[in-house]
Amino acid sequence: MKTKILLSFSIFFCAAITANAQITKGKYLLGGSASYSNSKNQQGSGSKYESFNTNIHFGKVIKDNTAAGIILSYGYYNNGPENKTNVYSAGIFYRKYKPLAKGFYFFAELDGVYNYSKNTEGHFEIGNNAQRYTSNGGIISFTPGISYSVCKRMQMELLMPNLASISYGNTKTEYTSTSTTSVLTVKGNIFSANANFNTSFLNNFGIGFKFLLGK
């Protein structure tokens, strides 16, 4: 019941402040997401698995139907006892809109992001069996989509995240064990180019929201 009331109020509020959000020079673009999940091993070990992800897009409409800004994100993954991963990202985006019909836009976004991640398995200390993996590098990705002006300051998006991407990074893996008194280090490089054409067509799409701030 509460959900229906909130939905009805949202629709009424959007209709009351008029429909089409104009993507005009000087406005600010804000979007983001946050998610958390956890589960417990059902086999009696008591192990807990959890993940947390958050990201934010903030930019400015530098000219009509064109926006640029920053991307920040953080992810945390706990895959059981002494197996944790942290992922940090920061970068920039450039987005271009093309009006299609009243309230509808096609958009294309180009992102350039720096990523850093660190994973530790076990208690990393000489004399213990453990592993520590770190990677850092950059990724350039392309995301197209369709945007609709739900109300004056909010747009709903149907997008294909990272439809195409190119990435390059450096990796370092460190090992310790009960049989050695030193840390074994292995370094490497990773390069990849991907196109996100999933065999299940619907899995290629995502839904998002952007808010237009300012006068």
Secondary structure, DSSP 4 states (H G I P E B T S, - for coil): -HHHHHHHHHHHHHHHT-SPPP--TT-EEEEEEEEEEEEE-TTTT--EEEEEEEEEEEEEEEETTEEEEEEEEEEEEEESTTEEEEEEEEEEEEEEEEEEETTEEEEEEEEEEEEEEEEEES--STTS-EEEEEEEEEEEEEEEEEEEEEETTEEEEEE-TTSEEEEEEEEEEEEE-TT-SS-EEEEEEEEEEEE---SSGGGG-EEEEEEEE--
